Structure formats: structure tokens, C-alpha cells
Amino acid sequence: MPITTPPSSAMPPIDTRYARIIAIALPVLLANLAMPLQSVIDTAIVGNMNDTAKLAGMGLAIQLLSLLLVSFNFLQYASSGLSAQALGQLASSVDSPTNDMTRSSISMPSPLLSILQRALLLAFMIGAVLLLAKPWLIDFGLQALSANPNSGLAAKTYLDVRFWGVIAELMNFAFIGWFAGQGKTRYMLYQQGFIAILNIALTLFFVFWMQMGLVGVALGTTIAFWLGILLALWLSRQHLGISWSALFQADSQHFTKEKMLRLFSLNKDIFIRTFILTLSFAWITRLSAQSGDVILAANAILLQVLSISAFALDGVAVSAETLSGQAAGRRDWPRFRLIVKRTGIVSYGLAIALSAIWWILMPTYLQFMTNIESVFALAYDYRLYAVLLPLVGVGAYWLDGIFFGLTAGSVIRNAALILAAVFFPMSWFLYQQWDMTGIWLSVWGLLLLRLIILSGFLYRAHQTGSYEKLQPDA
């Protein structure tokens, strides 16, 4: 049964001011922008090699990596939701007038450390399996994405090197979620900023100084992620105030069968959801590849707009996740409803600003990304679809944050299954009717369907007042 906590009046209320929402979101936004910046720089370097096949291959490689790695970013969301609720429950216990714990007990690291340890262990195991299966995954993945011979060869060259960093990239998900769930977003900024700057510097060195081409692009990213993990471990130790040896010591009371099953159950549901979403974008990439390397290359550039915008909007989604998770941990549902409203307002305000920025910068952005005239011309013709992506997609990212804060695994899973049933036949119809335009209508449809479906679940819970039913047993 869910844990019942004292009334919210028995403890300091969760800070739901707009200033607090923005204070959590801003470092996340800056940290998140460092993540797609790496992909943008890599794509821009390849896009200016005056080789359409290499640019198309880069698009294929990034999408295949996304399909494999982002499918496991439940490591981020589970770590974030569980650490946020752990903080909420610790606060409830400390502030309860019937509890004789001292207020300093809230800083006790063991429950929070165990969440990180379990996530890192799982990340290492998954990454090791992916690395061992590298040859098969690359060959099968490129065939599934309908890669042409030249673009497929370029993608394989890149992926052969990038795969050596998959363990580090999965661990990175765990650290991001763990920091975000506790509202320690500045640590995210340090970690992701370090990886981005190092990646850019190393990539430029390997490509232009060492003349390593696509191999150099991949090598710079791989090394940067591994060094970023070392920094994240140091930041975690500083945050918890523990020694290096304590950081790697497991507390048996937090590795019980029940807690491991709880983490696995949530991860399973988030895995299904994320796999469906990444498979949807892989499907869009496959449709682009079937239309030729020029369309594939143009969409690889334009879809970077979605990546950048999504990571920016995810800053507010993390605020929604952190605050709603703390409210759920206290069972403070009036405060939860206020959090939903205010994070929604901030999310849409940011989306309007992002679309305005893209409207102004799009011509310059496209010139920066490629010197291939045919690719530039096609991307320019479809620029408005990309410009409006923040407004079209913001609702999906915002509600994702709310439901991840609730750790509502079954809702997250069911929403994704409904999405798949509608999206794939819809996108095939749109592509058959309008080709390139149909591909972009499919992208919009994917984002809007997520908003509609999640809104339906939240509205039903609001009407019945049964938010507890959205959560698994604590």
C-alpha cells in the first residue's frame, strides 16, 4: 500500500514559485543544450566535407545509436523519479512531529547512493551486452534503416568507433537522472558542459589536425564520454560528502529483492515507452532513406532542430518531474495540481521563445550545417516545419516530466502502446500520399499524439481525484 505521510501543513511546503521552477530548469536547459551541441558539431563537420553520402551516413549512424541507447534512457528517468521521491519521503519523515529523527538525517546518503549504484550497475551490464553484439547490431541496424551502399559504409565507419563508448553513454543517463531528481542541476551542467567542450575540442583535433575523417569524429565523442564519467563520479562523491571507498560500497538493506523488483518494474515500463518512441524516429529515418541520400541528409540536419529544442524544453520537464515527484512522495495533491499548471505555463512560454529564435536563425543555421547545395536547398524549403517543432512538441515533453515524477510506469507504457497503434499506419499513409511533406507531417503527428494521449490520462485522474492510482505501490 502507498506510504501515508503527514499533512502538508506539518512540513515546509514544496516551493512552487515560478522562480523556483526556472531555477531548476535553467541549469538543466544549459546542460541539456551541451548534449545535442555535440551531435550538431559532428553533423556540421561532416556536412561540410562536400560528400552527401557521408552526411547521410552520419544521419543513419546517429539514428541507429539513438535507437539503441535512448531505448535505455529509462536509466535517467527511473533514477530521477526515484531520487526525487526519496527526497520527498525523507523530508516527510524528518518534519513529522511524531518522528524523533533529527533534521540532519535528511542528508543521509545511503538511500540516494543505492539508487545511483543500482542504475550504474544496470548501465554497465546493458552496455557490455551491446558492445559484445556490436558487429551484428551495426549490420542489422543499417539494413533495417534501408541504408544505401555508400551512406551505409560511412555509417559503419563511424559506428565501429562510437560503440566503444556505449557503456559510458548509458552511465551518463544514470548520472543525469540522479542529479536532476535531487534538484542538483548545476552538477548536470558541469558534467554535460565538460563532455561537450571536450568532445568538440577532441573532434576538431582528430579531424583537422590528425586528418582522421569520420573515425576522428567518432573518437572525439567516445573519449569525451569516458572522461565525463570520471568527473561525474567525483561530483557524486562531493555531493554526498563521502569517501571514494564509500561511493563503491553497497548497503544490503537497499538491495533487497523488493527494491530491485521495484526498479526493474519501473524500468521495464519506461523501456517499452522509450523503445517505441525511438523506433518511431527510426521509422521516420527509414522513410527518409527510401527517398534517397539528399532527403536523408536534409532531414538529418533539420531533425537536429528537434533534438536541440527537445533538450531545451526538457529543462522545464525536469522541473516538473522533480517538483511533482516531491509532491507525490508527500501525497500533497493540491500542490501537485499547482505544479502541473505552473510548469505548463513556463513550458509553453519557452516553446514560443524557441520557435521565434529558430525563425530568425534558421538561414544561418543551414549555411553552417552544410555546403552541399542540393541538401541546403531542400532543407531550406522545409525549414518552417522545423521552426514550429518547439510549439508542436512542448506538450509531450512537459507531460512526460509530470508522469515520470509520479513514476507512473503503467501509464507511461500504455500511452506508448496506444501511440504505436495510431502512429505507424498514419505515418505510412502520409508518406505514401505526400513523400517528404508526409514525413514531416508524421513528425508533427508523433509529437501531438503523445500530448493528446497523456492529457487524457491526466484529465481522467484529475476528474476522479485518484492520482494515487497512477502510482505503483511505494
C-alpha positions in Angstrom: 0.0 0.0 0.0 1.2 3.6 -0.6 3.0 5.2 2.3 0.8 7.8 4.0 2.7 10.9 5.1 1.6 13.7 7.5 -0.5 16.5 6.1 1.5 19.1 4.1 0.9 21.6 6.9 3.2 19.5 9.2 6.2 20.2 7.0 7.5 23.1 5.0 5.6 23.3 1.7 7.3 22.5 -1.6 8.5 25.7 -3.3 6.3 26.0 -6.4 7.1 29.6 -7.3 7.9 30.4 -10.9 11.3 31.5 -9.8 12.0 28.0 -8.3 10.7 26.3 -11.5 13.1 28.4 -13.6 15.9 28.0 -11.1 15.7 24.2 -11.5 15.1 24.4 -15.3 17.9 26.8 -16.3 20.9 24.8 -15.4 19.2 21.7 -16.9 18.5 23.7 -20.1 22.1 24.8 -20.3 23.4 21.3 -19.5 21.0 19.7 -22.0 22.0 22.0 -24.8 25.5 20.7 -24.4 24.3 17.3 -25.3 22.8 18.0 -28.8 25.6 20.5 -29.4 28.0 17.6 -29.7 25.8 16.0 -32.4 25.3 19.3 -34.2 29.0 19.9 -34.3 29.7 16.4 -35.5 27.0 16.7 -38.2 28.2 20.1 -39.3 31.8 18.9 -39.7 30.6 16.0 -41.8 28.1 18.2 -43.6 31.0 20.4 -44.8 33.0 17.5 -46.2 31.2 18.1 -49.5 30.0 14.4 -49.6 26.3 13.7 -49.5 26.8 10.0 -48.7 28.9 10.8 -45.6 26.3 13.3 -44.3 23.5 10.8 -45.0 25.6 8.1 -43.3 26.0 10.3 -40.3 22.3 10.7 -40.1 21.9 6.9 -40.2 24.5 6.4 -37.5 23.0 8.9 -35.1 19.6 7.4 -35.5 20.8 3.8 -35.0 22.7 4.9 -31.9 19.6 6.7 -30.7 17.5 3.6 -31.2 20.0 1.5 -29.2 21.0 4.0 -26.4 17.9 6.1 -25.9 15.9 2.9 -25.6 17.7 2.5 -22.3 17.4 6.1 -21.1 14.9 4.7 -18.5 18.2 4.7 -16.5 17.8 8.5 -16.4 14.1 8.7 -15.8 13.9 6.0 -13.2 16.9 7.5 -11.3 15.3 10.9 -11.4 11.8 9.9 -10.3 13.0 7.6 -7.5 15.6 10.0 -6.1 13.0 12.9 -6.2 10.5 10.7 -4.3 13.3 9.6 -1.9 13.9 13.2 -1.0 10.2 13.9 -0.5 9.8 10.9 1.8 12.9 11.8 3.8 11.5 15.3 4.2 8.2 13.9 5.4 9.9 11.7 7.9 12.1 14.4 9.3 9.3 17.0 9.5 6.7 14.7 11.0 6.0 15.8 14.6 5.8 12.1 15.6 9.3 11.3 14.3 12.3 11.7 16.5 14.8 11.8 13.6 17.0 14.9 13.5 16.8 17.2 10.6 20.3 16.3 9.7 19.0 12.8 8.9 17.8 14.1 5.5 21.4 14.3 4.4 21.9 10.6 5.0 23.4 9.4 1.7 22.6 5.6 1.8 19.1 5.6 0.1 20.2 8.1 -2.6 23.5 6.4 -3.1 21.9 3.0 -3.6 19.6 4.4 -6.3 22.7 5.6 -8.2 24.6 2.3 -7.6 21.8 0.2 -9.0 21.4 2.4 -12.1 25.2 2.4 -12.8 25.4 -1.4 -12.4 22.5 -1.9 -14.8 24.0 0.6 -17.3 27.3 -1.3 -17.3 25.6 -4.7 -17.9 23.5 -3.4 -20.7 26.4 -1.5 -22.3 28.6 -4.6 -22.1 26.0 -6.7 -24.0 25.6 -4.0 -26.7 29.4 -3.9 -27.1 29.7 -7.6 -27.5 26.9 -7.6 -30.1 28.4 -4.7 -32.0 29.0 -6.4 -35.4 25.6 -7.9 -35.6 23.8 -4.8 -34.3 25.5 -2.5 -36.8 24.9 -4.7 -39.9 21.3 -5.5 -38.9 20.5 -1.9 -37.9 21.7 -0.4 -41.1 19.8 -2.9 -43.2 16.7 -2.1 -41.2 17.1 1.6 -41.9 17.4 0.9 -45.6 20.9 2.3 -45.9 22.3 2.8 -49.4 25.8 1.3 -50.1 27.8 4.5 -49.8 25.9 6.0 -46.9 25.9 2.6 -45.1 29.6 2.3 -45.4 30.1 5.8 -43.9 27.7 5.0 -41.1 29.6 1.7 -40.3 32.9 3.5 -40.2 31.6 5.9 -37.6 29.7 3.3 -35.5 32.7 0.9 -35.3 34.4 3.5 -33.1 31.4 5.1 -31.3 30.3 1.7 -29.9 33.4 1.7 -27.6 31.7 4.5 -25.7 28.2 2.9 -25.2 28.8 1.9 -21.6 29.9 5.4 -20.7 26.9 6.9 -22.5 24.5 4.7 -20.6 26.1 5.5 -17.3 25.8 9.2 -18.3 22.0 8.7 -18.4 22.0 7.4 -14.8 24.1 10.4 -13.5 21.9 12.9 -15.3 18.7 11.5 -13.8 20.2 11.1 -10.3 21.4 14.7 -10.2 18.1 16.1 -11.7 15.8 14.2 -9.3 17.5 15.9 -6.3 17.4 19.3 -8.0 21.2 19.3 -8.2 21.0 20.6 -11.8 24.3 22.6 -11.6 26.1 19.2 -11.3 24.4 18.3 -14.6 25.7 21.5 -16.1 29.2 20.8 -15.0 29.2 17.2 -16.3 27.5 17.8 -19.6 29.4 21.0 -20.3 32.6 19.3 -19.7 31.7 16.4 -22.1 30.5 18.9 -24.8 33.6 21.1 -24.7 36.0 18.2 -24.6 34.1 16.5 -27.4 34.3 19.5 -29.7 38.0 20.1 -29.0 38.9 16.4 -29.5 36.8 16.1 -32.6 38.3 19.2 -34.2 41.8 17.9 -33.3 41.3 14.4 -34.7 39.5 15.6 -37.9 41.5 18.7 -38.9 44.9 18.1 -37.3 45.1 14.3 -37.5 43.1 14.1 -40.7 41.1 11.1 -39.4 37.8 11.9 -41.1 34.7 10.1 -39.8 36.9 8.0 -37.4 38.1 11.2 -35.8 34.5 12.5 -35.3 33.6 9.3 -33.5 36.8 9.0 -31.5 36.4 12.5 -30.1 32.9 11.7 -28.8 33.9 8.4 -27.3 36.8 9.7 -25.3 34.8 12.7 -24.1 32.1 10.5 -22.6 34.5 8.2 -20.7 36.3 11.2 -19.2 32.9 12.7 -18.3 32.0 9.6 -16.3 35.2 10.2 -14.2 34.0 13.7 -13.5 30.5 12.6 -12.6 31.9 10.1 -10.0 33.9 12.9 -8.4 30.8 15.2 -8.3 28.7 12.4 -6.8 31.3 11.9 -4.0 31.4 15.6 -3.3 27.6 15.9 -3.3 27.2 13.1 -0.8 30.2 14.0 1.3 31.6 10.5 1.3 35.0 8.9 0.6 35.9 7.2 -2.7 35.7 3.8 -1.0 32.2 4.5 0.4 31.0 5.5 -3.0 31.5 1.9 -4.2 30.2 0.2 -1.1 26.7 -1.2 -1.4 24.2 -1.2 1.5 22.5 -4.5 1.6 19.2 -3.0 3.0 18.8 -1.1 -0.2 19.4 -4.1 -2.5 16.6 -6.2 -1.2 14.5 -8.3 -3.6 11.6 -5.9 -3.3 13.6 -2.8 -4.1 15.3 -4.5 -7.1 11.9 -5.6 -8.4 10.6 -2.1 -7.9 13.4 -0.6 -10.0 13.0 -3.4 -12.6 9.3 -2.9 -12.9 9.6 0.8 -13.5 12.5 0.3 -15.9 10.5 -2.2 -17.9 7.6 0.2 -18.4 9.9 3.1 -19.3 11.9 0.9 -21.6 8.8 -0.1 -23.6 7.8 3.6 -23.9 11.2 4.8 -24.9 11.8 1.9 -27.3 8.5 2.7 -29.1 9.5 6.4 -29.4 13.0 5.7 -30.7 11.6 3.1 -33.1 9.1 5.8 -34.3 12.0 8.1 -35.2 14.0 5.2 -36.7 10.9 4.6 -38.9 11.0 8.2 -40.0 14.7 7.8 -40.8 13.9 4.7 -42.8 11.3 6.6 -44.8 13.9 9.3 -45.5 16.5 6.7 -46.6 14.0 5.2 -49.0 13.6 8.6 -50.6 17.4 8.9 -51.4 20.5 10.4 -49.8 19.6 14.0 -50.4 16.3 13.8 -48.5 18.0 11.7 -45.8 20.8 14.3 -45.4 18.4 17.2 -45.4 16.3 15.6 -42.7 19.4 14.7 -40.7 20.1 18.5 -40.5 16.5 19.6 -39.8 15.9 17.0 -37.2 18.8 18.4 -35.2 16.4 21.3 -34.6 14.1 18.9 -32.8 17.0 17.4 -30.8 18.2 20.9 -29.7 14.6 22.1 -28.9 13.7 18.9 -27.0 16.7 19.1 -24.8 16.0 22.7 -24.1 12.3 22.0 -23.3 13.4 19.1 -21.1 14.8 21.7 -18.7 11.3 22.6 -17.6 10.2 19.0 -17.9 12.9 18.2 -15.2 11.4 20.9 -13.0 8.0 19.3 -13.5 9.5 15.9 -12.7 11.4 17.0 -9.6 8.6 19.0 -8.1 5.8 16.6 -8.9 7.9 13.7 -7.6 8.4 15.5 -4.3 4.7 16.3 -4.1 3.8 12.7 -4.9 6.3 11.5 -2.2 4.3 13.6 0.3 0.9 12.8 -1.2 0.3 16.5 -1.4 -2.1 16.5 -4.4 -3.3 20.2 -4.2 0.4 21.2 -4.5 0.8 18.7 -7.3 -2.0 20.3 -9.3 -0.4 23.7 -8.9 2.9 22.3 -10.1 1.2 20.9 -13.2 -0.3 24.3 -14.0 2.8 26.4 -13.4 5.3 24.2 -15.2 2.9 24.1 -18.2 2.9 27.8 -18.4 6.7 28.0 -18.2 7.0 25.2 -20.8 4.8 26.9 -23.4 6.4 30.3 -22.8 9.8 28.7 -23.5 8.5 27.0 -26.6 7.2 30.3 -28.1 10.7 31.8 -27.5 12.5 28.9 -29.1 10.3 29.0 -32.2 11.0 32.7 -32.5 14.7 32.1 -32.2 14.7 29.4 -34.9 12.7 31.6 -37.2 15.4 34.2 -37.0 18.4 31.9 -37.1 17.3 29.2 -39.5 19.1 30.5 -42.7 22.3 31.0 -40.8 22.0 27.5 -39.2 21.5 25.8 -42.5 24.5 27.5 -44.0 26.6 26.4 -41.1 25.5 22.8 -41.3 26.3 22.0 -44.9 28.0 23.3 -48.1 26.2 20.8 -50.3 23.8 22.9 -52.4 21.1 20.3 -53.1 20.9 19.4 -49.4 20.8 23.1 -48.4 18.1 23.9 -50.9 15.8 21.1 -49.8 16.3 21.8 -46.1 15.5 25.5 -46.7 12.3 24.6 -48.4 11.1 22.7 -45.4 12.6 25.0 -42.7 9.1 26.1 -41.4 8.3 22.5 -40.3 11.4 22.6 -38.2 10.9 26.1 -36.9 7.5 25.1 -35.4 8.8 22.0 -33.7 9.1 23.5 -30.2 5.5 24.6 -30.2 4.3 21.3 -31.6 6.3 19.2 -29.2 6.3 21.1 -26.0 3.2 19.5 -24.5 4.6 16.0 -24.9 7.9 16.8 -23.1 6.1 18.7 -20.3 3.6 15.8 -19.5 6.4 13.3 -19.8 8.0 15.1 -16.8 4.8 15.0 -14.8 4.3 11.3 -15.3 8.0 10.5 -14.7 7.8 12.4 -11.4 4.8 10.2 -10.4 6.8 7.1 -11.5 3.6 6.1 -13.2 5.1 3.3 -15.2 1.9 1.6 -16.3 0.5 4.9 -17.7 3.8 5.7 -19.5 3.8 2.2 -21.1 0.1 2.2 -22.0 0.3 5.7 -23.6 3.2 4.5 -25.8 1.3 1.4 -26.9 -1.7 3.5 -27.9 0.7 5.8 -29.7 2.3 3.0 -31.7 -1.1 1.6 -32.8 -2.0 5.0 -34.3 1.3 6.4 -35.4 2.8 3.7 -37.7 -0.2 3.3 -40.0 -0.8 7.1 -40.0 2.8 7.8 -41.0 2.8 5.2 -43.8 -0.3 6.8 -45.2 1.1 10.3 -45.0 4.4 9.2 -46.6 2.6 7.4 -49.5 0.5 10.5 -50.2 3.0 13.3 -49.8 6.5 11.9 -49.6 8.8 14.5 -48.0 5.9 16.5 -46.7 4.3 13.4 -45.4 7.5 12.6 -43.4 7.3 16.0 -41.7 3.6 15.7 -41.0 4.4 12.3 -39.4 7.0 14.0 -37.1 4.4 16.6 -36.1 1.8 13.8 -35.6 4.1 11.8 -33.4 4.6 14.8 -31.0 0.9 15.8 -31.0 -0.3 12.3 -30.4 1.9 12.0 -27.3 0.3 15.2 -25.9 -3.2 14.1 -26.6 -2.8 10.6 -25.1 -1.0 11.8 -21.9 -3.5 14.6 -21.5 -6.3 12.1 -21.5 -4.7 10.1 -18.7 -4.1 13.2 -16.6 -7.5 14.6 -17.2 -9.2 11.4 -16.1 -7.1 11.3 -12.8 -8.0 15.0 -12.2 -11.7 14.4 -12.7 -11.8 11.5 -10.3 -9.2 12.8 -7.9 -7.4 9.5 -8.0 -3.8 10.5 -8.5 -2.7 7.7 -6.2 -3.9 5.1 -8.8 -1.4 6.5 -11.3 1.4 5.3 -9.0 2.7 1.8 -8.2 2.8 0.8 -4.5 5.6 2.6 -2.7 
